[in-house]
Amino acid sequence: MKLVLKLSSDSRFQVSTTDALGRPMWSLQASEVETLLVDHRGKGFCRATDILLPDPVLEAMPWRSLPRVLLGYLPTEPETIDHSSAEEIDFRGRDGRRWTSRLDAGRPTSWVLWEESRPALWWSRRGEGGVLSHRQGIQIRWREIVNEPLQSPLVDLQVPAGYESLECHTRDLP
């Protein structure tokens, strides 16, 4: 799968995905007001203020943190820090969930999202990308191929003609 991230700000970004043959899979546009998710394979779309991404790995983390994860940052800002040193941080995010992270020169090299006393989701840096793993045994690996500044403001994602409006919490999305 090829994924393209266009990042305007922490709250405004677009993600588009294609399969190995270049066929569109799904696209997502996040803004301060609403989110648009387009399923190109199922020819459907949904608009909402909050959505559930239909993948156990992506569903486990705050989905708006997807750009932060892809770029190698902590997925969420610490709300309450339980422990911190030059090499690690243990904190609670705004949603109250526990995160731990190993650091190198202040930059995350790995992190874990905990559910009770068990890891639910974990990430580690691998070269110019990373590996994101879910306790169900699912892994997503990626590497950054190109990183360049946006040359112009983001153009709103358009829903192709004939696509059906769907509920955003459905599992039938991509």
N, C-alpha and C positions, 0 to 999 in steps of 0.2 A: 504494500500500500504506500502511496505517496501522500504526504500531508503538507499543506502549505498554510502557514500561519502569517496573517497580516495583522500587525499589532499597532494600533493607533495610541492606546492608553491601557491602563490596567482594566478599565471597564468597557472599552470599545475595541473589539477585535473580530476577525473573521478566520474561520478554519475551513478549508476545503480538502476533500480526500478523493483520490482516484485509485482504481485497482492497478494491477501490474500491466494491463493493456491500455491504461489511460482513460478508462470509462469512469465517469463521476459516480461516487458512492453516496456521500452526504456532505452537506455544507452547513455551517453554523455562523450566525452573526450575533454578537453580543453587544448591547449598548446599555446605557444607564436606564433606559425606559423599558425595553423588552428584548427578548431573545427570539430569533428565527432559526428553526432547524428544518432543513430541507433534505428529504430522503429521495435521492435521484433514482434509486433502483425500484422503490415502491411507488414512486410518483406521488408522494405526499409531503405535507409540511405542517408545522405547527408554530404558533406564536404564543408566547407567555412571558410573564415576568420572571418565572423560575421554571426550569425543566429538569427532567431526569434523563441523563444520557444512557442509552440502552446497552451498556457494556458493564459487567461487574467491576472492572478495574476503574473505569471512568465514573461510575456511579458512586463508588466508595469515597472519592475525594470531592471537595467542593469544585464543581465543574468550571466555575469561573477562574479557577487556578490553573487550568490547562496551559495557558501560555507560560506561566511561572515554572511549571514542571518541565515543559519542553526546553526552556532556556536554562534550567539548572538552579533555580532559586527554591526557597522554602515555599510550599504550596499556599501557606497562609501566614499572616503576620501574627507573632505571639501576642496574646491578650494578657496572659499571666505566665510569668517565667518561674518554674519550680526549681531549676538548677541551670547554671550557665558557667562555662569556662571557655578558654581559647579553643578547646578541641571538641566541645559538645554543648548542646542545649536541650533541655527538657522543658516543654511548655504546653499550655492549653491555648487553643485557638478561640476565636469569637464564639464558635458553636459549643465550646466546653470540652471538645475532644482532645486527647493527649497526643502530642507529637514529640519525637526525639530526633536529633540530627547530629551527625559527626561533621566537624568543620575543619577546613584547612585554610589558614590565612583569612578566616571570616567567611569563607565561601562553603556552602554545603557540598560534601562528598557523598553523603547518603542521608536518608531520613526514613522514619517509620511512623505510620499512623496506627495507634493502638485502639483496640476495642476491648475494654476491660483489661485483662492481663495478656492478651494475645495480639500479635501483629495482624493487622487487617490488610495493610497496603504498605509496600516499601519500595524505595527508589535508590539507585546508586548511579553515580556518574561513570560513564564508560567512554573515554576519549572525548570526542566532540558530540556526544549524545548521552544516552542513558538507558537504563533498564528499569521498568516499572513492573512490580510483581504483586499479585493478589493471592491471598491464602488459598483460594480455590485452585491454584496451580496455573493461573493464566499469567502470561508475561507479554509485555509490549516492549520491544527494543527499537531504538531509533538512533540515527546519527544526523547531525546537521550537515547539509550539503552546501547551502548558500545562506549567507546572512547579509542583508543589505538594507539601507534605510528606505522607507516609503518615499517614492518620488512625488506622490500627490495624495490628497486626502482619500480615505476609503470611500468607495462607491457602494451604496447600499446593495445588498444581495437581493436579487430578483427571483421570485417564484415563477418557474416556467408555466406557460399556459397548460391547462388540463390537469395540473396537480391537485390532489384532493386535500382539503383541510382536515387535520387529525387532532386528537387530544394529545397534548404534550407528555402525558404520563404513560402513554401506551408502550408496550414492549414490542410493538410491530414496527417501530422505527428502526433505522439502520443497525 
